[in-house]
Amino acid sequence: MPPPKVRVLHPNRHQLELRPSDLDSLLPEGHRARLVWGYVERQNLEGLYAEIKAVEGGVGRAAIAPEILFALWLYATLEGIGSARGLARLTQEHDAYRWICGGVRVNYHTLSDFRSLNGVQFDDLLSANLASLMAVGVLKLQAVAQDGMRVRASAGASSLRRKDRLEGYLDAAKQRVAELKQQIDDDPAADSRRRKASRERAARERETRIQAALDRLTELGEIKQRQGKDPEEARASSTDAEATVMKMGDGGFRPAYNVQYGTDVDSQIIVGVDVVTSGSDQGQLAPMVDQVSERCGQTPEQWLVDGGYPAHDQLDAVADQTEVLAPVPKPKKKKLKEGEQPVSDKQTDPYAPKAGDSAAVKSWRGRMATDEAKERYKDRAATAECVNAQARNRGLQRLPVRGLDKVKGVALLFALAHNLIRMVQLVPEWFGIGIGTSATHEMAG
């Protein structure tokens, strides 16, 4: 007779449990979500509150506090989350996001609109943060390093079309909008009307995008012409007309935007943000110098850039504002003809003034010949390229939005998130970590 089977208790991890707990107990002290909330509490969000129409005693549902939406996007950016739908799911499933919401339900439409429509407010918040850091002496702006990175647009290469194809698409889109509008007018069924109205709205948005692509073809054609190419070969994206085909890091060509960051060398704080539709960094030096000067109220003593920036007209434009440190290109070797003597090293010295050089260009050549400038220039890669790499590691690989203004808002969010982490390291006393509130309101005042 076999022995009786042993009886044991096995774990059942799918059993639902009801246990009393509060959201604040979900996160330990010092959790990154608490740091983000402590930072957001200290910000002046009057610009975001100005857009809220719900008021005490009025009709309508109360709006979600901007602090919640801002904190959600900052924390999501630090965690590499760029999708509004994905973020909305996390507010129901992940403890850190649930803690930030504090029981307030947030949908992806609200999250998407907040990020897309508040680029100006993000820019103002960046300026206010920099002013605070300068006031306490953390940000000194002795040297700034600038670099750009090409980020894929929310548009595929298959969306690129030439003029004749876009014109055909535009005619078809207009016809489709007219057909749907007529169907709505003829159909008395309310449910059917709603569905058709939705389709009409989608068709109208497509028509708008195609028209924007046609309008941009003129600019792209002029660029082709300056490059010595046929302007008729210019193609624009019917998905995101402001995206431009750029050569990416892997050697391929895709619709993209050029995101420019200017970073303080000593503190690693981002002090300038710009987004351009040109794949080249030429022409981006002077605009960033002007932006940082206006944003911070002073111009850095030195400006570090790579060899793609120092066009002569750019050096002239900033000569009275800052010292540019950038590599001087080596002269190209000339193929000697029979009987021709090679040029001496003195004549090919890249640091020697050349005929036609302006005073600013001569000064730049002479400056870069010094050991001091060469040593200082080594800080460029450790600053600008490091910041860009961190942005890519946080998800700035492909843009989740379309249009230059919305892309600028995303770039500003990445800058604010980056600066938040730097501020935790540089001025930790600003981040009081407590239950529900920050201990730094007094310092903020």
Helices and strands as residue ranges (DSSP letters): G 23-26, H 32-41, H 46-49, H 66-78, H 84-93, H 95-101, H 108-117, H 119-135, E 143-152, G 157-159, E 160-161, H 163-186, H 190-226, G 231-233, E 236-237, E 244-247, E 253-264, E 270-276, H 285-296, E 302-304, H 312-318, E 323-325, H 359-368, H 371-377, H 379-380, I 381-385, H 386-393, H 404-426, G 428-430, H 441-444
